[in-house]
């Protein structure tokens, strides 16, 4: 079966440790799903490329054509990997804007792997105090293992029990198993079956 993983990276700079972590998580999830017999496509979304569209969406109340395409990628994906840098003990504003303009049912029952980067390991609580409650509120299925990467993690030994590689592989395995036991998501376009104008006028 063909599976699609949407990967959202809210990094602001290039190169970005947030994007680096997103790529590693995506590669690990692809590998785990292939071991379960699935063909896998990965759709990467760099939020920095859509910053202006996100602001305009907040002001206008509707997305641009390009941002609508991004929403469709997330809606039709079998799973989401969401990675943000840590700003003031939470996700950054770019990430928050993206979540704010998503349809509030788009992530319902969708497997999600949450991850974050930060300047020190003390910021790792962002995962449990900010990201997990956010996605739980949106009725997503957040896998148990969340991944945080501080600068010192990038140099950790691959075989160390607490290494970044170990956490990435464990989280990716959890995500793959959640995806494998689900049917492909069915996403309907609300414009496919609009309410007739006369019904709206009648208050129906």
HELIX and SHEET records of a PDB file:
HELIX    1   1 UNK A   17  UNK A   35  1                                  19    
HELIX    2   2 UNK A   47  UNK A   50  5                                   4    
HELIX    3   3 UNK A   51  UNK A   60  1                                  10    
HELIX    4   4 UNK A   65  UNK A   76  1                                  12    
HELIX    5   5 UNK A   93  UNK A  101  1                                   9    
HELIX    6   6 UNK A  121  UNK A  125  5                                   5    
HELIX    7   7 UNK A  126  UNK A  126  1                                   1    
HELIX    8   8 UNK A  127  UNK A  131  3                                   5    
HELIX    9   9 UNK A  132  UNK A  137  1                                   6    
HELIX   10  10 UNK A  151  UNK A  155  5                                   5    
HELIX   11  11 UNK A  164  UNK A  180  1                                  17    
HELIX   12  12 UNK A  197  UNK A  201  1                                   5    
SHEET    1   A 4 UNK A  39  UNK A  46  0                                        
SHEET    2   A 4 UNK A   2  UNK A   9  1                                        
SHEET    3   A 4 UNK A  79  UNK A  87  1                                        
SHEET    4   A 4 UNK A  90  UNK A  91 -1                                        
SHEET    1   B 5 UNK A  39  UNK A  46  0                                        
SHEET    2   B 5 UNK A   2  UNK A   9  1                                        
SHEET    3   B 5 UNK A  79  UNK A  87  1                                        
SHEET    4   B 5 UNK A 111  UNK A 118  1                                        
SHEET    5   B 5 UNK A 141  UNK A 142  1                                        
SHEET    1   C 5 UNK A  39  UNK A  46  0                                        
SHEET    2   C 5 UNK A   2  UNK A   9  1                                        
SHEET    3   C 5 UNK A  79  UNK A  87  1                                        
SHEET    4   C 5 UNK A 111  UNK A 118  1                                        
SHEET    5   C 5 UNK A 147  UNK A 150  1                                        
END                                                                             
